[in-house]
Amino acid sequence: MSIDRNPPPSNRQLLILLGLFVGFVLGVIGLIGWFINGLVGFIPPQVEQKLGAIIVPAYERLAENSDTQQSLDRLLDRLETHLPPEQKEGRNYRLLLLPESTVNAMALPGDAIILYAGLVDRAESENEVAMVLGHELGHFAHRDHLRSLGRILLLRMAIASIFGDAGTWGSIAGSVVESVSRSRYSQSQELAADKFGLDLLQKTYGHVGGATEFFERMSRKVGVDFAFLSTHPDPGDRVAKLKAIIQERGYPIRSIKPL
Ligand SMILES: [Zn+2]
């Protein structure tokens, strides 16, 4: 009697193999993600500028020059003078105001802050806009934007290499632009950026009036095209945390400047 030494693999065995393969792939992606997280702190601003040169032009095409853009540029310049020296060296901060009703702001590699007109329209003081800009400058300082971009890039490259889709390689740059606008930061990254913005507000104005008002109003609004909500933490929760920090640091709150 002969025994079949190579029986056809059962479904169960195939499933186990597939599970091992998926686990291996996820493990590798996780490991590289962890590696990137540690590595981003060492990426020199010049390299980041090159990365920005691939991504930012897509947004530059949408931006319009206006009086508002110019006064926002002046506000950003003013905030910049109060940044710690290590946040100024080799940096080229600029602001792009996009004429869209979306209420959102984001930090792109290459030191570009995207601000949607919807956010500016709903702000009631210069200080509120300064807080949002300070928050985005905080993401730059902590290099959060590079962390999320690194993960997105890696995931795309992993998918392209696993499935051997040459076409995907070519579209990576394009899809990255799309992904960047939808990238989310963790709650702790958001809180750290808020703290950075708050400190910058205090240094710039000598008080933190306007730090919470915008988020307070937004938490009451329903039905607003509030993309800030989908990429940022719950504004109510955020206001409570900011107020606690303001009290802890003893920051004064004085009258705010109209826009
Ligand atoms: Zn943020």
Residues whose N, C-alpha, C, O or C-beta is under 5 A from the ligand:
A	BS01	ZN	E190 A193
